[in-house]
């Protein structure tokens, strides 16, 4: 092959490869659903597709460019005040003691007519401030007619991960987490509340139970082992929209056993359990149980993508290391 032909052939192949990379870098998500996209952040346990966009309404649309690090979301302008969806980005940071811990940033997006509003939450397994933040530099925008409105820049996202206590105070709900048993703060049992100080109102108790002496890492345990995730309402003040959104995120909203929960939320003393016995999944609500083969998928997603799961998974980690 003549030299110029070889050069031309190489150029064509390069162009094709770059074209393919460009197309692969951009993803379009339409309609109501939970969608994952690639990330280089700490998500080796689930491959690269661990960052998430959830669209709660059928007329929503999201565009993600993983090379330009842009996320653009659009929805019908006729919407009344409603939760359009959320974005979840995984990262990590160093504690004051120099320990690297997983961190996640969740951005909820609501729209009323042409007005957009965001609530931002940091998922962190321990309290404090963090340094040396590792987070892909995504910018989150929404479409406004023919233009775009930036709701969160990459630098703002990093700053929120670095100072989660400030982020919590700016959110609609000041969420606090503490061990259910003060004598054993490392136990897989936590209580979640809202408020601050003496005004904190306990809302939910969450626990992860595994057979005594089981030292298996969490991912294979949930996939094939025996485990139980229990969520107990300590109040009837848990926002109904929050319960509905969680059921939607983790594939539970269509379960007949939870039809009442989907409508009214959780009443005080209600107990929702998800688990498996030697890999065979089940769903249990107030003592009534049904087979649920997808429990392993829902459980893995919950432990990976919810702030409750992140904390419980972190508490389980010391059991993995002698």
N, C-alpha and C positions, 0 to 999 in steps of 0.2 A: 504493500500500500504506500503510495507517495507520501512524503513528509507532510505536505499541506493537507492531504486527506486524513492522515492520522491526527493532525492537529484539529481539523474540523470535527472529526468523529469525537475526540476528547471533549471539545467545547460543547457539542450537542449533548453528550452524556452528562456533563457537568450541569448544563442548563436543566436537563430533565430531572436530575437528582435534586437540584435546588428547588425546582418547581414542586417536586413531590414533597420536599421538606416544608415548603411554604404552605402547601395545602394541608399537610398533616398538622401544622402548628395551629391552624385555625379550626375551631369547632363551633358548630351551631346547634343550640338546644331549643326546642320549641314544645310548648304545651306543658301540662301539669306532669311533673315527674322529678325524680332525683337523679342527677347526672354527675359523673365523676370525670375528671380530666387529669392529665399527666402532671407530675410534679417531681422535682429533684430533691425536695425536702424529705425529712426523716420519715419515710413510709416504706421501708424495705420489706416490711411484713406483708404488704398488700400490693407488691409491685410498684409501678409508678403512678397508677391512677388512684390517688388518695385525696386530692383536693376535690371539693364538691360544690355544686350549685344545685339548689332545690328551688323549683318553681311551683308555687302553691296554686296558681290560677291557670286556667286553660289557655288564656290569650296572652301569655307571657312568652318572651323570647330572650335568649342570652347568647352572646357571642364571646368566645374566649380565644385569645391569641397567645399561645404559650411562648412565642418568641418575642413579641413586642410587650408581653406581660400586661395585657389590657383585658378587662372584663366589662362588657357593655350589656346592660339589661334594659328591656323595653316591655311595656304592658299597655293595655287599653287605657286611653285617657278618660274614659267614662267611669272608671272605677271609683267607688266610694272608698272610704277609709278601709284599707284591707292590707293584709300581709301578702306581698307579691312573692317573696321568697327569701332565701339567704345564701350567703357565700361562706364557705369554710376553707381556710388556708392553714396548712400545717407548717410548723417551724420548730425552733428550739432556742434555748438561751442558757446562759450560765448563771447559777445562783451566786450569792455572796461568798459561798464556800468553794466555788469553782466547779460545781457539779453541773454537767449539762443535762437539762431536762426537756421533755417534749412540751411544746406550747402550740396552741391553736387559736386562731382569730376567727370569730363568727360574726358576720355582719348581716343583720336582719334589715330588709328593705320593705317599707310600707309606702303606699301611694294614696293620696286623696286628690282626685282631679289631676291637676298638673304639678302638685306639690309632693315631693319625695321626702321621706324621713328615714334615718338609719338609727338602729340601736346596735352598739358594738360590745361584744363580750370576749374576754380572754379566758381560755381554758388552760389552767395551769395546775399541776399536781401538788405544788407546794406554794406557800405564801412568800411574798417578798418582791423585790425588784430584780430584773434580769439584765445582763449585759451580753455583748457579743452575739446579738440576735442574728439568727439565720432564718431568713424568710424570703421566698421569691418575691421580687419587687412588683407586685401587681397593683395596678391602678383600677379602681372600681368606678364606673360611670353609669349614668342612665341617659336614655334618649329623650330629648325634649323637642318635640316637633322635628325640625330639620337639624337641630344642634344636639350637643351632648353636654351634660352637667356632671362634673367630677364630684363624687361623694366622698371618696377616700383615696389619698395618694399613697404611694409606696412608703414614703418617709413617715407619714402619719400612722400607717399600719405598724411599722417597726417601733415607733414610739409607744403605741398602745400596748404592744407585747412587752416592752421594757418596763412599763409602769402600769400593771394591771389594776392596782387599787384605784388609781385615778380614772381609768377606763370604766370601772364598775360604778364609780360615783356619778359618772356622766350618763349612764344607761338609765332606762326607764325603771329598772328594778335593781336595787343594791343587793346582790346575791352573796350570801356568806355560806361557807362550808366548814364544818368541824367534825371531829370524830364523835360517833354516837357514844363511845365508851372512853371517857377521859383517861382512864387508867391504861388503855391500850391504843394510843393514837395511830399505830401502824396497822390496825385491824382493817379488814375489808368491809367496813361498816361506817357510813357517814350520814350526817344529817344536813339537809340543805334548808336555808331560811332566807327571808328577805328582811331588810332593815339594817340597823347598825346598833351596836352596843346593847343596852338594856331593852331597846325597842325591837330587837330581832324577833321575828315570828317564825318558828319552825314550820316548814311546809311538807317536807318529804324525807323519809329515811330510806337509804339505799344500801344494800349489802350484796356481796358476792360470796357465795358459799361453795367450797369444793371439799371433797373427801379429806379427812385428816391425813396428814403426811404426804399428800400429793404435791410433788415438787415439779410437775410438768410446767413448761412455759405456757403462757395463756393462750396463744393462738392454736396449737394442736389440742389443748385441753378443750377449748370451746368447739373445735371442729369434730372431735371424736370421743371426747371424754364425758365425765359426769360433772355437772355444775348447775348452779341455781342463782339467778339474778332476781332479787326481790326489791320491789318499790312499794313502800307503804305511805299513804297519804296521812299526814299529821294534822291537816287542816283542810277545810273546804274552800280555802282562799286561793288555791292554785288556779291561775287563769285558764279558762276553758280553751282559749286559742293556743296556749302553750302545750296543753295536753294533746290537742288535735294535731298540732304541728309535729310533735314527737311521734305520734302514731303514724303519721304520714311518712316521716323521714325513715323509719325503721320497718316499714312494710307490715304494720299491724292494723291499719285503719279499716281493712275489709274483713277482719276476723269477726264472725257472728258473736263470739263470746264477748267482744268488746263494743258491741253496737251501742249500748247505753253510755259507755264511757265516751265514745266519739261524739255523742249528742250533748252530754251535760258536763263532761270532765270527770274528775275524781272527787268523790265525797270523802270526808274524814273517816279514817280507819280502812278505806279500801286498800286492798293488796293486789298488786299485779306482779306475776312471776313469769319469768322466761327461763327455760333451762333444757337440759338434756340428761339422759341416763345412758351412758356408753354410746353417745352419739345420736340417740333417738330423741328428737326434740319434742317439747311440750309447751303449752301456754296454759297458765292458771290464773283465774281471777276470783278472788274471795272464796277460794277453796274448790271452785269448779274447774276441772281440767279437761283439755282437749289435746289431741295429737297435733303437733305443729312441726313438720319436717324442716321448715325453713328457719327454725329457731337458731340453728347454728349460724346461718347467714345474718339474721337480725341481731343476734348476740354479738357477733364479731364486729358488725357495723356500729352497734351501740358502744362497745368498749373502745372503738377507734375514734368515733366522731362526736360523742356527747361529752360534755365536761364531767358528768358523773362517771361515765365509763373511763375517762382518762385518769381520774383520781383513783378509782378502784383498781385499774390496771397497774398503776404505779405502786400502790400498796401491795399488790401481789408480787411485784418484782423481787423483794428481798427473799421470798421463798424459793426463788430460782437459783440463788447463789448461796452455797454453804457458808 
